[in-house]
Amino acid sequence: MFAQYVAIPQRHLYHIPEGLSLEEAALAEPAATAMYAVSKAKIPAGAEVLVIGDGPIGQLAAQLANIAGASRVIMAGSWDEKLAIARECGIHETINYHKEDVVQRAQELTEGGPEIVIETSGSNVALNMAVQALKPTGRIVAVSWYNGANVDVAMNTLIVKDAALIGSLASPNSFTPVLRYMVEGKLKVKPLITHIKRLEDFQNVIEMIRAKKEMRIKILFQP
């Protein structure tokens, strides 16, 4: 399952910039996935953006939306501790969907709703929240897997809003810019590393993840 060395084609490798730790560089893959989603959103300068989901992709997408020129970035999630970390990383507003109505609050915090919604949670309910919250003529980027082969979406609402629903997969041409943002200090990944574990703790970590009782964003393993 684990090996000290792995043979990889050179074209699949990226140089880790000087000054960037291995722990930070380990987040390049989720950061690149978030970067590609943000690039597909085509965020206009000064736009208001809602990111749904407070996991690694959501946290990174929110920061990258800031870097892309959004005037206000709002994150909706389920853990107060994760939302606090988002604010520490420069996210303007947060919504705990266990305590507040995401659609209502997002529209209160923006001028008629966010122009861009990036949905990272994989929740069917959250995808429809995105449709309801979105400002007319806005764009939703879905960067997750959803339950079931088909997902019910309020298509008539999307049509009436003259809005776009865009899927985002993987991270083409996105590793190099996120590594640069990391080393320049624009993309903050260290606060997202909530656990560093030894390989022998692997099974305990899997059980912790399945239990869903402990706050976590990104867990790293060290040999």
C-alpha positions in Angstrom: 0.0 0.0 0.0 2.9 2.4 0.7 6.4 2.6 -0.9 9.4 4.7 -0.2 9.9 5.4 -3.9 7.6 5.5 -6.8 8.5 5.8 -10.5 6.6 8.7 -12.1 6.9 10.1 -15.7 8.7 13.4 -15.6 5.8 15.2 -17.3 3.7 14.5 -14.2 6.1 16.1 -11.8 6.2 19.7 -10.5 9.1 21.5 -8.9 8.5 22.5 -5.3 9.6 26.1 -5.0 12.3 27.0 -2.6 10.8 28.1 0.7 7.8 25.9 0.5 7.6 23.0 2.9 6.7 19.4 1.9 3.6 19.7 4.2 2.4 22.8 2.3 3.3 21.3 -1.1 1.1 18.2 -0.2 -1.9 20.5 -0.5 -1.0 21.4 -4.1 -3.5 18.7 -5.5 -6.6 20.0 -3.8 -5.5 23.6 -4.3 -5.1 22.9 -8.1 -8.6 21.3 -8.2 -10.0 24.4 -6.5 -8.0 26.7 -8.8 -9.5 25.0 -11.9 -13.0 25.4 -10.5 -12.4 29.1 -9.8 -11.0 29.6 -13.3 -14.2 28.1 -14.8 -16.2 30.5 -12.7 -14.7 33.4 -14.6 -15.1 35.7 -11.6 -15.6 39.3 -12.7 -13.6 42.0 -11.0 -15.4 43.0 -7.8 -17.9 40.2 -7.9 -19.6 38.7 -4.8 -18.9 35.0 -4.4 -20.5 32.3 -2.2 -18.5 29.1 -1.6 -20.6 26.2 -0.2 -18.5 23.7 1.8 -15.8 24.2 4.4 -13.6 21.2 3.6 -10.2 21.5 1.8 -11.6 22.3 -1.6 -14.0 24.9 -0.3 -11.4 26.6 1.9 -9.0 26.8 -1.0 -11.6 27.9 -3.6 -12.7 30.7 -1.3 -9.1 32.0 -0.9 -8.5 31.7 -4.7 -11.7 33.6 -5.3 -10.2 36.4 -3.3 -7.0 36.2 -5.3 -9.1 36.3 -8.5 -10.5 39.7 -7.6 -13.8 39.1 -5.8 -14.9 42.0 -3.7 -16.6 39.8 -1.1 -16.3 36.0 -0.5 -18.8 34.2 1.7 -18.3 30.7 2.9 -21.2 28.4 4.1 -20.3 25.4 6.1 -21.2 23.2 9.0 -18.4 23.6 11.6 -17.8 26.8 13.5 -14.1 25.9 13.9 -13.6 25.5 10.2 -15.4 28.7 9.4 -13.2 30.5 12.0 -10.1 29.2 10.1 -11.6 30.5 6.8 -12.0 34.0 8.3 -8.3 33.8 9.5 -7.4 33.1 5.9 -9.1 36.2 4.7 -12.7 35.1 3.9 -15.0 38.1 4.6 -18.2 36.4 5.9 -19.2 32.9 7.0 -22.5 31.1 7.4 -23.1 28.0 9.5 -26.0 26.3 7.8 -27.0 24.5 11.0 -27.7 27.9 12.5 -28.8 30.2 9.6 -30.7 30.0 6.4 -27.9 30.1 3.7 -30.0 31.5 0.9 -31.5 34.3 3.0 -28.2 35.2 4.7 -26.2 35.1 1.4 -28.7 37.4 -0.2 -28.6 39.8 2.8 -24.8 40.0 2.6 -24.8 40.7 -1.1 -26.6 43.0 -3.6 -29.4 40.6 -4.7 -27.4 37.4 -4.3 -23.9 36.3 -5.2 -22.9 36.5 -8.8 -20.8 33.3 -8.5 -21.5 30.2 -6.4 -18.9 27.5 -6.1 -20.4 24.3 -4.6 -17.9 22.0 -3.1 -19.8 19.9 -0.6 -21.4 17.3 -2.8 -24.7 17.8 -1.1 -27.8 17.6 -3.3 -29.5 20.1 -0.9 -26.5 22.4 -1.2 -26.7 22.4 -5.0 -30.3 23.7 -4.8 -29.2 26.2 -2.2 -26.8 27.5 -4.8 -29.5 27.9 -7.4 -31.8 29.7 -5.0 -29.1 32.1 -3.7 -27.6 33.0 -7.0 -28.1 36.4 -8.5 -29.8 36.5 -11.9 -27.3 35.9 -14.8 -24.9 34.4 -12.4 -22.8 31.2 -12.6 -22.7 28.1 -10.4 -19.6 25.8 -10.5 -20.1 22.4 -9.1 -16.8 20.7 -8.0 -17.9 17.6 -6.2 -19.6 14.2 -6.6 -23.3 14.0 -5.7 -25.4 11.2 -4.3 -27.0 9.0 -6.9 -26.7 8.9 -10.7 -29.1 11.8 -11.1 -29.5 14.9 -9.0 -32.7 17.0 -8.8 -32.0 20.6 -9.7 -34.4 23.5 -9.8 -33.9 23.9 -13.6 -36.8 26.3 -14.1 -35.3 28.6 -11.5 -31.9 28.4 -13.4 -33.7 29.2 -16.6 -35.7 32.1 -15.2 -32.5 33.5 -13.7 -30.7 33.2 -17.1 -28.0 31.4 -15.1 -25.3 28.9 -15.9 -24.5 25.6 -14.1 -21.0 24.4 -14.8 -19.2 21.2 -13.8 -15.5 21.2 -12.9 -13.3 18.1 -13.0 -9.7 17.7 -11.8 -7.0 20.3 -12.3 -5.6 20.8 -15.7 -2.8 23.5 -15.9 -3.4 24.5 -12.3 -0.5 23.1 -10.3 2.1 25.7 -11.2 0.0 28.8 -10.3 -1.1 27.4 -6.9 2.5 26.5 -6.0 3.5 30.1 -6.9 0.6 31.5 -4.8 1.7 29.3 -1.9 5.3 30.4 -1.9 4.3 34.1 -2.3 2.1 33.8 0.8 -1.1 34.6 -1.1 -2.6 31.1 -0.6 -2.5 30.1 3.0 -2.5 26.3 3.4 -0.8 25.7 6.8 -4.0 26.6 8.8 -5.8 23.9 6.8 -3.6 21.1 8.1 -5.5 20.1 11.2 -3.8 16.8 11.8 -0.4 15.2 11.1 -0.3 11.5 11.8 2.1 8.6 11.5 1.4 5.8 9.0 0.8 3.4 11.8 -2.2 5.5 12.8 -3.8 5.0 9.4 -6.7 2.7 10.7 -7.5 5.0 13.6 -7.6 8.0 11.2 -10.1 6.1 8.9 -12.3 5.4 11.9 -12.1 9.1 13.0 -13.2 10.2 9.6 -16.1 7.7 9.5 -17.3 8.8 12.9 -17.5 12.5 11.8 -17.2 13.7 15.4 -13.8 15.5 15.3 -13.2 18.7 13.4 -10.7 18.1 10.5 -9.8 19.8 7.3 -6.7 18.2 5.9 -4.9 15.2 7.5 -1.3 14.5 6.5 0.6 11.3 7.1 4.3 11.2 7.8 6.4 8.0 7.7 
